[in-house]
Amino acid sequence: MSLEVLDLALDAISQLRPVVGRIKRHDRPLAKQITDAANSVVLNIGEGAYNDPGTSKARYFTAMGSANEVRVGVRAALCWGHVSEGQASLVVERYDPVVRILYRLVHR
């Protein structure tokens, strides 16, 4: 399951990339924070996939928090008027299953 969630998180970055570009034109710090959070998601999933169970759980918790940070950051950009409802929704929809799977991984 962890490799499935990694693929989903990488795919979500592809959807996120043009949205971050739009955000960056208006708010560089927010764009950087969203980018850093998206990178944290995939890197922590990757680290958790090949670690002992306790460390894996901690990395998946961190990845889940970062995935939610991406969702909230994009929603904030929507509220600021940096992106459209459609752009924000596409990104949030891509991160929703990532958060769900990570939640199951840390609560099994």
JOTA-V282669 format. One record per backbone hydrogen bond with DSSP energy under -0.5 kcal/mol. NH is the residue of the N-H (numbers start at 1). CO is the residue of the C=O. E is the energy in kcal/mol with one decimal. If there is no record, write none. Layout:
nh=NH co=CO e=E
nh=NH co=CO e=E
//
This chain:
nh=5 co=1 e=-2.2
nh=6 co=2 e=-1.7
nh=7 co=3 e=-2.1
nh=8 co=4 e=-2.1
nh=9 co=5 e=-2.4
nh=10 co=6 e=-2.5
nh=11 co=7 e=-2.3
nh=12 co=8 e=-2.2
nh=13 co=9 e=-1.5
nh=14 co=10 e=-1.4
nh=15 co=11 e=-1.5
nh=16 co=12 e=-2.2
nh=17 co=13 e=-2.5
nh=18 co=14 e=-0.6
nh=19 co=15 e=-0.5
nh=20 co=16 e=-2.7
nh=21 co=17 e=-1.8
nh=22 co=18 e=-1.6
nh=23 co=19 e=-2.4
nh=24 co=20 e=-2.8
nh=25 co=21 e=-1.0
nh=26 co=22 e=-0.6
nh=26 co=23 e=-1.5
nh=27 co=23 e=-3.4
nh=31 co=27 e=-2.2
nh=32 co=28 e=-2.6
nh=33 co=29 e=-2.3
nh=34 co=30 e=-2.4
nh=35 co=31 e=-2.4
nh=36 co=32 e=-3.1
nh=37 co=33 e=-2.3
nh=38 co=34 e=-2.5
nh=39 co=35 e=-2.4
nh=40 co=36 e=-2.3
nh=41 co=37 e=-2.0
nh=42 co=38 e=-1.6
nh=43 co=39 e=-2.5
nh=44 co=40 e=-2.5
nh=45 co=41 e=-2.1
nh=46 co=42 e=-2.5
nh=47 co=43 e=-2.2
nh=48 co=44 e=-2.6
nh=49 co=45 e=-2.0
nh=50 co=46 e=-0.6
nh=50 co=47 e=-0.9
nh=51 co=48 e=-1.0
nh=56 co=52 e=-3.0
nh=57 co=53 e=-2.2
nh=58 co=54 e=-1.8
nh=59 co=55 e=-2.5
nh=60 co=56 e=-2.6
nh=61 co=57 e=-2.2
nh=62 co=58 e=-2.1
nh=63 co=59 e=-2.6
nh=64 co=60 e=-2.5
nh=65 co=61 e=-2.3
nh=66 co=62 e=-2.4
nh=67 co=63 e=-2.5
nh=68 co=64 e=-2.1
nh=69 co=65 e=-1.9
nh=70 co=66 e=-2.1
nh=71 co=67 e=-2.0
nh=72 co=68 e=-2.7
nh=73 co=69 e=-2.7
nh=74 co=70 e=-2.5
nh=75 co=71 e=-2.0
nh=76 co=72 e=-2.5
nh=77 co=73 e=-2.2
nh=78 co=74 e=-2.0
nh=79 co=75 e=-2.2
nh=80 co=76 e=-2.1
nh=81 co=77 e=-0.6
nh=81 co=78 e=-1.1
nh=82 co=77 e=-2.7
nh=83 co=77 e=-0.7
nh=88 co=84 e=-2.4
nh=89 co=85 e=-2.7
nh=90 co=86 e=-2.1
nh=91 co=87 e=-1.6
nh=92 co=88 e=-2.7
nh=93 co=89 e=-2.8
nh=94 co=90 e=-1.3
nh=95 co=91 e=-1.8
nh=96 co=92 e=-1.7
nh=97 co=93 e=-0.7
nh=98 co=94 e=-0.5
nh=99 co=95 e=-2.4
nh=100 co=96 e=-2.3
nh=101 co=97 e=-2.7
nh=102 co=98 e=-2.4
nh=103 co=99 e=-2.4
nh=104 co=100 e=-2.0
nh=105 co=101 e=-2.2
nh=106 co=102 e=-2.1
nh=107 co=103 e=-1.4
nh=108 co=105 e=-0.5
//
